[in-house]
Amino acid sequence: MKDLGYLAQDISILHRKYYKDTREAFAKLGLNPTAACVLLTVHEHPAINQNQVAKTLVIDKGLTTREVNKILGLGYLTKTAGTGKTQLLTLTTAGEDVVNQVQKIRRSWWQARFDQTGIDANSPLIPAIEAAVTSIIEVD
């Protein structure tokens, strides 16, 4: 059996390859892969704030701010007042339309990987990875 320590390396390779392969498709939408992830997070968690986005994606708050500002400038997001100084992020109609395209790009990339390797979308690997990610997000 392969040392589980290599799992992080393998996941990192997948992550970098996904970003490399999807960069051009996302650029046509005015986005980069990280901004696309931010949009998807706001879509999945309506009225989320920037700190929650950073925590959910496990990315730097500064990077989150830069990506949110870029997305705001594209008209895909709006900010509304939350409690205290908190600003809540919500997708605009244009943002919802772009999310559909982002989801298609992401789904197509993963489907191509699964098709190449014979992995089935119902593989026990998927819930195992989801469980590991959930435990990280809930703890941090």
C-alpha positions in Angstrom: 0.0 0.0 0.0 1.2 3.5 -0.8 2.2 5.7 2.1 -0.7 8.0 2.8 1.7 10.9 3.1 1.7 11.0 -0.7 -2.0 11.7 -0.7 -1.4 15.4 0.0 1.2 15.5 -2.8 -1.2 13.8 -5.2 -4.1 16.2 -4.3 -1.8 19.1 -4.8 -0.9 17.8 -8.3 -4.5 17.6 -9.1 -5.2 21.1 -7.8 -2.3 22.6 -9.8 -3.4 20.8 -13.0 -7.0 21.9 -12.6 -5.9 25.5 -12.2 -3.5 25.3 -15.2 -6.1 23.6 -17.4 -9.0 25.8 -16.5 -7.3 29.2 -16.4 -8.0 30.1 -20.0 -11.7 29.1 -19.8 -12.1 31.2 -16.6 -10.2 34.1 -18.2 -12.9 34.3 -20.8 -15.3 35.1 -18.0 -12.9 37.7 -16.5 -12.0 35.3 -13.7 -9.1 33.1 -12.6 -9.6 29.7 -10.9 -9.4 31.2 -7.4 -12.1 33.8 -8.2 -14.2 31.0 -9.7 -13.9 29.2 -6.3 -15.0 32.3 -4.5 -18.0 32.7 -6.7 -19.0 29.1 -6.2 -18.6 29.5 -2.4 -20.9 32.6 -2.4 -23.4 30.6 -4.6 -23.3 27.7 -2.1 -23.5 30.0 1.0 -25.7 33.0 0.2 -25.1 36.1 2.3 -21.6 34.9 3.4 -18.9 37.3 4.5 -15.4 37.5 3.2 -13.8 36.0 6.3 -16.1 33.0 6.0 -15.2 32.7 2.3 -11.5 32.7 3.3 -12.1 30.1 6.0 -14.2 27.9 3.7 -11.6 27.9 0.9 -8.6 27.9 3.3 -7.1 30.9 1.6 -5.4 34.1 2.8 -7.8 36.9 3.8 -5.8 39.3 1.6 -6.2 37.0 -1.4 -9.9 36.8 -0.7 -10.2 40.6 -0.6 -8.4 40.9 -3.9 -10.6 38.3 -5.6 -13.8 39.7 -4.1 -12.9 43.2 -5.3 -12.2 41.9 -8.8 -15.5 40.0 -8.8 -17.4 43.1 -7.5 -15.8 45.1 -10.4 -17.2 42.6 -12.9 -20.7 43.0 -11.5 -21.0 39.4 -10.3 -21.3 40.2 -6.6 -22.8 42.8 -4.3 -22.0 43.7 -0.7 -24.8 44.5 1.7 -24.6 45.5 5.4 -24.6 42.7 7.9 -24.2 43.0 11.6 -21.6 45.5 12.9 -19.0 46.1 10.2 -19.7 42.8 8.4 -20.4 43.0 4.7 -22.4 40.1 3.2 -21.7 38.9 -0.3 -24.5 38.0 -2.7 -24.5 37.0 -6.3 -26.0 39.3 -8.8 -28.1 38.0 -11.7 -25.0 38.2 -13.9 -23.1 36.3 -11.1 -25.6 33.5 -11.1 -25.3 33.2 -14.9 -21.5 33.0 -14.6 -21.7 30.4 -11.8 -23.5 28.2 -14.2 -20.6 28.5 -16.6 -18.1 28.0 -13.9 -19.8 24.8 -12.7 -19.8 23.5 -16.3 -16.1 24.2 -16.7 -15.3 22.5 -13.3 -17.6 19.5 -14.0 -16.2 19.0 -17.5 -12.6 19.0 -16.2 -13.4 16.4 -13.5 -15.4 14.3 -15.9 -12.5 14.2 -18.3 -10.2 13.0 -15.5 -12.7 10.3 -14.5 -13.1 9.2 -18.0 -9.4 8.9 -18.5 -8.9 6.9 -15.4 -12.1 4.8 -15.2 -13.0 6.3 -11.8 -16.7 6.4 -11.3 -18.4 9.4 -9.8 -19.8 7.1 -7.2 -16.4 6.0 -6.0 -16.0 5.8 -2.2 -13.0 8.2 -2.7 -15.3 11.2 -3.1 -17.2 11.0 0.2 -13.9 10.2 2.0 -12.3 13.4 0.6 -15.4 15.4 1.4 -15.4 14.1 5.0 -11.7 15.1 5.4 -12.4 18.6 4.0 -15.4 19.1 6.2 -13.4 18.1 9.3 -10.7 20.7 8.3 -13.2 23.5 7.7 -15.2 22.8 10.9 -12.0 22.7 13.1 -10.2 25.9 11.8 
